[in-house]
């Protein structure tokens, strides 16, 4: 696959995730589940770059929502990847067992 095609695929996939996640309902009153909040992690999830401090803070903030994201078939294929698991582990947020 050509590099430009792969980059385009990733960009389209991330945009799709953002659109789908904008309608995500809150899990509790303390945390509003909104996967768009994880956008600072997009680079770390789609490549092998280390997550930023902002990414880690957002993962910790959205931790109560991760099972909800994993249950969404449109999000699961992006959230349940080896890179996403590595980012969560690097940030000190164990990947949930749902």
Secondary structure per residue as TSV (DSSP state, phi and psi in degrees):
chain	resnum	aa	ss	phi	psi
A	1	X	-	360.0	137.9
A	2	X	-	-71.0	150.2
A	3	X	H	-59.3	-42.8
A	4	X	H	-62.9	-39.4
A	5	X	H	-66.0	-41.8
A	6	X	H	-64.1	-44.1
A	7	X	H	-63.2	-40.2
A	8	X	H	-64.4	-41.5
A	9	X	H	-60.4	-45.3
A	10	X	H	-63.3	-45.1
A	11	X	H	-61.1	-43.5
A	12	X	H	-65.0	-42.6
A	13	X	H	-62.2	-43.9
A	14	X	H	-65.7	-39.7
A	15	X	H	-63.3	-40.5
A	16	X	H	-61.5	-43.9
A	17	X	H	-61.3	-45.0
A	18	X	H	-58.4	-46.9
A	19	X	H	-62.8	-44.2
A	20	X	H	-67.5	-30.8
A	21	X	H	-85.2	-15.5
A	22	X	T	-62.3	-23.8
A	23	X	T	-96.3	7.9
A	24	X	-	-68.2	133.9
A	25	X	-	-84.6	154.3
A	26	X	-	-66.5	143.4
A	27	X	S	-85.8	-38.8
A	28	X	S	-144.7	174.6
A	29	X	S	-73.7	-22.5
A	30	X	S	-81.0	-33.6
A	31	X	-	-124.6	131.1
A	32	X	-	-98.4	115.4
A	33	X	-	-75.2	117.1
A	34	X	-	-152.7	103.5
A	35	X	G	-62.3	-18.6
A	36	X	G	-60.7	-24.4
A	37	X	G	-63.7	-19.1
A	38	X	G	-89.4	5.7
A	39	X	G	-59.5	-29.4
A	40	X	G	-63.2	-12.3
A	41	X	G	-96.1	-4.2
A	42	X	H	-55.8	-45.0
A	43	X	H	-63.4	-41.0
A	44	X	H	-70.5	-32.7
A	45	X	H	-77.0	-35.0
A	46	X	H	-89.8	-6.8
A	47	X	S	-141.6	-170.1
A	48	X	S	-102.5	21.7
A	49	X	-	-76.7	147.4
A	50	X	-	-66.8	147.7
A	51	X	-	-70.8	148.8
A	52	X	-	-79.1	168.8
A	53	X	H	-62.3	-38.7
A	54	X	H	-63.6	-42.7
A	55	X	H	-57.5	-48.9
A	56	X	H	-62.4	-39.9
A	57	X	H	-66.0	-36.5
A	58	X	H	-69.8	-37.9
A	59	X	H	-64.1	-43.0
A	60	X	H	-63.7	-39.8
A	61	X	H	-65.6	-38.9
A	62	X	H	-92.0	3.2
A	63	X	G	-50.9	-43.3
A	64	X	G	-63.5	-14.5
A	65	X	G	-97.5	-11.0
A	66	X	H	-59.3	-38.9
A	67	X	H	-64.1	-37.8
A	68	X	H	-62.4	-42.2
A	69	X	H	-65.5	-37.9
A	70	X	H	-69.4	-25.1
A	71	X	H	-81.9	-14.8
A	72	X	S	-84.7	115.1
A	73	X	H	-58.7	-30.3
A	74	X	H	-74.0	-28.6
A	75	X	H	-93.5	-30.3
A	76	X	H	-55.1	-41.5
A	77	X	H	-67.6	-16.6
A	78	X	H	-100.3	-35.8
A	79	X	H	-80.0	-33.1
A	80	X	S	-96.0	62.3
A	81	X	S	-121.5	159.0
A	82	X	H	-57.1	-41.9
A	83	X	H	-64.6	-40.0
A	84	X	H	-64.4	-40.2
A	85	X	H	-64.4	-40.2
A	86	X	H	-65.0	-40.1
A	87	X	H	-62.0	-46.9
A	88	X	H	-60.3	-44.2
A	89	X	H	-64.0	-44.7
A	90	X	H	-60.3	-34.9
A	91	X	T	-81.5	-2.2
A	92	X	T	77.8	23.5
A	93	X	-	-116.4	101.9
A	94	X	-	-57.4	139.2
A	95	X	-	-67.8	132.6
A	96	X	-	-70.5	153.1
A	97	X	-	-108.1	104.7
A	98	X	-	-98.9	360.0
